[in-house]
Structures are given as structure tokens and as C-alpha cells.
Amino acid sequence: MTTELDQILAAAAVVPLTGPSSPSPDTRAGWLEAVAAALDGAAEELVELAQNESHLPTARLTGELKRTTFQARLFATALREGTVLPTQIDPPQAEWGSGPRPDLRRTVLPLGPVLVFAASNFPFAFSVFGGDTVSALAAGCPVVVKAHPGHPVLSRRTAALVEQALASVGAPAGVFALIEDVEPSLSALRDPRIKAVGFTGSTAGGRALHDIALSRPEPIPFYGELGSVNPVVVTAEGWAERSDEIASGWLDSLLMGSGQFCTNPGLVFVPDAEQFLAGLSLPAPGRMLNSHLEKGFAQSVEVMAGLPGVAQAQAGPANEQGVVARVFTASLADVVASPQALDLEMFGPAGLVVSYGDDLFGLLELLRTVPGQLTGTVQGTTEGFEAGALTAVLSARTGRVLYNQWPTGVSVTAAQQHGGPYPASTSPLSTSVGLAAIERFQRPVAFQNFPPALLPAHLRS
């Protein structure tokens, strides 16, 4: 381990988590607001850096940065209002069913220093000061962020602004730090001073890190958002009523961000694939984030094209890097026989259209076998009887079910759920977006028979 990394982890380990010197919820709210203001103040510079490294459009990046600072302020408000600090107070009661009950007061405390692996496809919202970092700081946990190599200059500049803003409001020196490169991040992952991990990325990479986290002498929680193809089901009633709207809506969602969203609807089940494809016209996709993702996309497209029963239905014009948007087709029987198609995330501008005809029962049976997903979508009508059965099946396999909307775009709110059964995420009980994301980095503690002066302030009543 390098001296610099050891110093970073040592500083994080001494940030007080409990007791009178630990930062109060109001203090932590101030941290988040200070950083949000600093990032907003440097928005023009940051967006330019992000555009240079990610090739994403300026409008997209501007909106993403606004979402990022909004998220920080949302947590700040929740901290001040106490909505993310759950408590349960049970006063003494002599006549209690299980015997005399003592005074018990339950709350949550910070888990400890958190290691965050930044993502490539959201240079702000899932990066240095993205959802994992914000929710961990809101919980009172120090954060060590591993920068993504796809945007190193932006990461360093963002980290510098975060550090300056935190220092300006008196945050402890070890509460935030940035590291780079693979070996330091693996050393940090194995270090006993790290108590939890947040990750957004590939299934293979996330699973490897997850296994390290769980094989430590002291296993720690690994909150990984991994792969998802986000199945969409178009009902017969929905198609009859809104065919043009559904087909164009799917294509827009599929190609949004050149298909590089974790919520990209890469798998759609339709009554008749030929009718569905008739109105589609594939444009040249936008530039992908980097050559590594372009290569991965090409490989996954090759795998999809080679699956039994899968055929390429359409291919659009190439962009300047030679990347082509593609749509593949298969029948329900084909994907039953070759289930790999149900879990092949191409992570780019491509999708698979599966025709199920009038075999709703067969479709429901197949959907029960789909690996865990972030989202599942039903495109139907308000009166279609199929929608209820489909919703029940999809909700068992996904973390968020949509009706007559599209999964790209994840609202930052208290009710959001961004996670799902494995392999969508390694922890289906948690979310990486929304106010509930803080729960990943808090642990419950009960205080029994304590005098008020020794209790955390919010438990004294």
C-alpha cells in the first residue's frame, strides 16, 4: 500500500462517527449544500471538461450536473427535517407480554468509511459526487472515491471543488478523498478501515469486487449496481391502441445516450415483431463514451447475432467512429431455447425484439425465468386484463415497474428504487438513487436504560 493511500485511509478512520464530536445531521446538511453550491458555481467549466472526455452533449451534461446538485440539496433538506434518521422509542412498561420491558431507544449510526467506485456513463450523477458519495456523506460516513479512467481530468477537478467546499464549512480533513488506478482501489477494498462499498459498472467487474469484499476477514457490504436489459412487454390491447407511440417511444429510449444507460430497454416483447419493426427507422447513433465501450458493444452484438434463432432485423448508418445501431429479432420459442438472449446486455445502441404472438401464458412463464433486472415495463391500456398478470411477474424480477412510460431517466425522490434482484444489483434490499440510498450506510443501534444526557440528541425525549 502506498504512503498516500495509507494516509487517506488513516484520516478517514479517525473521523468521529458517534459521540458529541460527531457531525450532526444539520452539519452534514451544510456539507452537502456547500459542495452543491461550489459545483453549480463551476458548472460551465465542469461541463466543458466532461464534454471533452465523455463526448456527451452539453445539454445532457448540464442537466446531469443539475440533477447531481439537486440530489445533494434534497438530502440536506431531509437531514434537517429528520426524515432519513429513523428512531423508535419504547418507554419502560412493567406489564409487557414478554416480561417487563426496559427503556429501549433505537436509531441509526454511520457505518464507517465508504469506498465508492465511480461510473463511466454518468460523469456527474454516478461519479465523484454522485449518489453513492452524497448518500454516504449524508449518513455521516467518510468517503474515498476511486475515479473512473474515462474522465480523469473532470474527476480531479470535481474532487478539488468538493474538498475546498468541505473545508470551507469546517468538515474533518479525512471526510473525503479521491484515489485513482486499479491497484490502490483494490488495496483500499481489502483494508479493514473501509466498512462498505458503492459500485456502478459491469457485472463481471462488480462481481469480482463483490467477492473480494465478502472474502475479507471482516466481510463488508458491497452495494453494486451491475447489468440489466430492462424488459418491456407490449400488450395486444396497448399495441392496437397506441402502436406508433409505442414503437417510436421504445426507439427513443433505446438509443438515448447511445444506449449507454443502465436502464436501457434492450429487450422488448411484442405481439407481432414484423408489425412492430415496420415503423422503425434507425438513425446513426451518437458517439459512445470511449473506445473500450465501443469494443465491448461490438463483442456483445456479435454474441447476440450468433445465438440460435436470433436474426438481425435492421441496421442503421454508422456514426463517425463506425458504430451502428442494430435491432435483432427472435420468437418466443427461440429465446426459450436460447435463454442467454434474456440476459445479454449489449450496453449500446441495440435491442432485441421478441414476438410472442397470442401466447400470453408462454410469455408469463418465460418472464418468470428472466434474471434480476433494474426495471420492467408494461405498455398497455387502462382496461387491458393482461397488464395485471404481467405487472405481478415483472415486480418479482425487477426493482421498478413502469406502466406506459419508459425506463431511461431515474427520478431522484424519496420513493425511488434503483436496484433489483441479482445480477441487476448485489443487494436487492437497497437502492442507489433516492433518499432511501442513505440506508446502505447506516446501521441500527439500540440504547437500553440510558440517562438522557448520554443519548444521541434526537433520542432524548
N, C-alpha and C positions, 0 to 999 in steps of 0.2 A: 504494500500500500504506500502511495506517495505521501510525503510530508504534508502537502497541501490538502489532500483528501482527509487525512487524519485530523488536521486542524479544523476542517469544516465539520466533520462528524463530532469532534470533541466539543465544539461550540454549540452545535445543535443539541447535544446530550445534556448540557447544563441549563438550557432554557427552562425556567420553572413551569411545571405543568399543574401543580396544585399548591395550596397554601396561600398566605397573604401576599407573597411577592409574585404570584402567577398573574398573567394579564386577564383582566376582567372581560366579560362579553362586550362592554362598552369600549374598552381599549382596543380589543380586536376589531371591532367595527371601524374604529378610527384608522387602523392599519389599512383595511380594505378600501376605505374611502380615499385615503391619501394616495394609494397606488392607482386607483381608478382615475383620479384627477391628473396624476402625472402622465399616465398613458394617453388620456384624452388630450392633454396639452401637447403631446409629441405625436399626435395622430398622423399628421402629414408626413413626417419623417419615417415613422414606423411603417405606414402603408407603402411608401416607396421602397423601403428595404424589403418588405415582404413580397412586393410585386417582382422585384429584381431576382429574388431567389426562388419563388414558387411559381412564377408565371401566371398566377391567378389574376383575374380582372380587378382593377382598382375599386370598382363599385362593390364587388363581393368582399374584398378585404376591409373596406371601410365599414360595411355592415357587420362583418365579423368582429371587428375591434369594438364597435358599439355594443354588440351582444356581450362581449367579454367584460367590459367595464360595467354594463348594466348588471351582470351576474354578481360582480363584487359588491355593488351597492345594494342589491337585493338581499344578499347575506348579511350585510351590515345592518339593514333595517330589521331583519329577522332576529339578529343578535340583540339589538336594543329592545325589541318587543318581547323577547324571551321565547319565541315560537320554535327555536331549534335547541332549546335547553330543557328537555323533558324532566319533570320531577314527579315523585309520588310520595306523599306524606301520610303515614299511618300512625296516628297517636296511640298511646297505650290504651289497652282495653282488657280488663280483668276477665270478663265473660266473653271469651272468644272461642269459636268452635274447636280449634285445635289446641286449646290451652291458653293461658294468659298471654296476651300479645304485648311485646315491648314497643317502645317508640322506635319506629323504623322510617328512615328517610332515604329515598333512592334518587340518584341523579346520574349524570354522565360526566366523565373526565377525559381529557385528551389522551389518546393512545400513546403518543410519543413521536419522535422524529419520523417523517414520512419521505420515502424516495418516490419521485414522480418521473416516469418516462414520457417525454413529450412526443406528440404525434406529428406526422408529416403533413397530413392533408388539411389541418386547421392550424395555421401558423400562430394564431392568437387564442382561439377558444379552447384548444386542447394542447396548448404548448406551455411556455414558461409561466404565464399567469393565467392558465386555463382553469377548467372546472376542478381538476384534482387539487391544484395548488390553492385555489381560493377556498374550497371546502375544508381542506386540511388546516389552513391558517384560521379559518372561522372557528374550527374546533379547538384551536389553541396549540396545534402541533407545528413544530419547526418543519421546514420543507427543504429538501435537497432535490433539485431538478436536473435530470440528465437531458441536455439539449439534443434535439434531433439534428442529424447531419444534413438534412435537407434545407435548413435555413439557419446556419450558424451565426451569421452576422446579425440577423434580426434577433436571435436568441440572446446574444451577448448584450446588445443594446437594450432589449427589454429587461434583462436581468439587472443591468446597471440602473435603469429607472426604478425598478422595484426596490433595489437596495437603498437608493437615495431617498425614496419616498418613505420607506420604513424607518430609516434612520432619522428622518426629519420629524417623525412623531414619537421618537423615543423607543422604538421596538428593540428588543435584545439583538445583539450582533449576530447570534447564531440562528436567528429565526428563518433565514432564507439564504440559499446559496445555489450557484449553478456549477455543474460539472459537465465535462464533455468526454466523448470516446467510450468505447465498449468496456475496456478493462477496468477503469475507475468505477463505472456503474456496477459491474459485477462484484467488485470488491465491496462497494457500498451495500449491495444487496445481501452479501454474506455477513456483513458486520453486525454484531449484536446491538449496536446503538440504534440501528434502523428497526422500527417497530411495525411498519406497514408499507405497502407498495401500491401505487396507482399506475396503470399502464393502458395505453391505447395503441393497437397495432395489429400485426398479423397473428393468425392462430399459431403458426409454428414458433414464432419468436416469443409470443406471450406464454405459450405452454412451457417452453424451455425455462423462462424466468420464473414462472409459477412453481415449477418443480424444484428449482433451487430454493425458493422462499420456504417451501414446505419441508425441505430436507435439512434445513439448518438444525443445529442442536436445540434452538428455541424457534420452532416454526412461527411464521408471521402471516397475517392476512395478505393475500395478493388479489387486488381488485383489478382484474384485466378485462378490458373490452376487446374482443377478438373478431372472429369472422361472422358474416351474416349475409344471406341472399334475399331476405325480406320478402317472402312470398305474397303475391297478390292473387285474389280469386275474383273473377268477374262472373257474376251470376247471369243466368239466362234472361231474367227479368231486367237486370241492370243493362245488359247489352242491348236488349230490344228498345229500351227507353233512351239510352244515352251513348250510343255506340261511338259517335265521333268524339264526343267529350272524353270518354274513357280512353280511347286509343291515343289521342293527342296528349292527354294528361300523363299517361304512362310513359310515352316517349320523352316528354319534357323532364319528368322526374328521373328517368333512366340516364339521360345524358347530362343532367345538371352536374356542373363541376367536372365534366368529362368522365362521369361515372365513379368518381373517387370519393364517394360518401359511404360511411359505414351503413347508412340507411338506404342505399341504392336498391330499388326494386328489381333485382336481377332475375326474378322468376315469376312468371305470370301464368295463371291457369285460365283458359278461356273456353267457351262452348265450341267455337269453331276457329281454329288458327288461321285458316285461309281468309275468312272474312275479317278477322282482326288485323291481319297484315296488309290487307288490300289498301287501306287508307294511310299506311305509314310510308314516309319518305325520309331516309336517314341523311342528315347533313354531315359535313366534316366536323369532327369533334374539336373542342378547344385543346390547347396544348396541355399535356399531362405534367404533373409536378416535377418529375425528374426522369432520367434515363433508366434508373433502377425500376421504377414503376412501369415504364413503357415495356421493359423486358419481361417483367412479371406478368403484365397483361397479355403480351404476345404468347407467352408459355401457357397461360390458362386458357386462352382462346384455342390454342392448338389441342389441348387436352379435351375441351368441350367438343370440338369438331370431330375428335376421334372416338367419342363414345357411341356405342351401338344405338342405332335408331335416331340419333341426333343429326340434323342436317342444317346447313346454313341457308337461311331464307332470304336474307338481304345483307348487303354490304354497301356502305356509303363511300363518298370520296375521301381520300386521305388528307390529313392536315399536313403542315409543313414538316413535321417530324416523321411522316409516313404512317401515322396511327389511323386506323379505320374503324368506324363504328359498325357493329355487326349485330344481327338478330338471328338466333337459332330456333329451330322448331323440333318438337317431338310429340308423340302421342302419349296418353296416359299409360298405356301398356308398355311403351318404350322406357319410361322413367321408372316404372315398377320393376322392370327387368334390369335397369341400369341406374340404381339409386344414387350413384355418385353425382349425377346431374343435379340432384336436390341440394347439394352441399358444396358446389363448386363456385366459389366467389371469384369472379373474374376481375373485380376491382378496376373497372374501366368502362368505356362506352360500349357495353354489350349486354344482351339479355337473352333468356330462354323463354319461348312461348310454348306452353303445353296445352294441347287440345284434349278436353275431357268429354266432349260430346254431350250426351244426356246422362252420363254415368255419375250422378252425384254421390251415390253410395261408394263407388270405387274411389272417387276423389277424396271423400272424407277419410276413408281407410288409409289412403296414401299420406294425407296431411298428418295423420297421427304418427307417422314414422319420420317426418321431417326433423332433422336435428334442430337444436335450440336456436332461436332467432331473436334479434332485437325487436323486429316488428312483423306484423301480419296485417294484411289489408283486405277488406271486403268492398267490392264495388257492386252495389245492388240498388234496390229501390226500397222505399219505406214500407212496402207491402209484401216484399218477396219472402216466402217461407224458408228458402234455403239459407238466408242470412243468419238466422239464429243458430242453426247447426254448425255453420262454418265458423261463426264467432266463438262458439264453445270450444271447437277443436283448436283454432288458432290461439286462443288465450291460454291453452295448456302448453303451447310450444313457444310462445313469444312473451316479451316484456311489455309491449304496447300494441294494441289492436286498433286499427283505424277503420272508419266507415265513410266511404265516398270522399276520402281525401287521399293524399299521397305522403309517404313516409319521410321523404327528404325534407329536412327542416325540423329541428327539435326545440320546441319552445322551452325557455328557461322559466320554470314556475314551480310552485310548491307541489303540484300534483304530478309532475313529470316522472316517468320511469324509463330510464335508458340503460337497459341491461336485459338479460334473459337467460334461459337455461343454456348450459354449455352446448356448443362452443361459442355462442354469442358472447358470453362472459363467464368468468371463472367463479363468480359469486352472484347467483340469480336472486339472492335476497336483497341486493343493493342496487343503487343507481349511480351513474357518474354525472348526471345532469339534474338540476333542480335542487331545491332546498334539502331534500332527503339525502343528498350526497354527503352531507356532513356526518351522517350516522356511521359511515365507514370508518371514521377516525375518532370515534368516541367509544368509551367502554363504560358500562354501568357499574356503579359502586353504591352500596347501601351503608348508611351510618346508623348504628344502633345505640340508643341511650346516651347520646352526646349532649352536653350542655350547649346552648345556643352559641356561645362565644367561640366554640371550636368548630362549628359547622361552616360550610360554604355559605356565603351571604344569602343566596337565593333559597336556602333551606331553612332559614331562621324565621319561623312564623308560628 
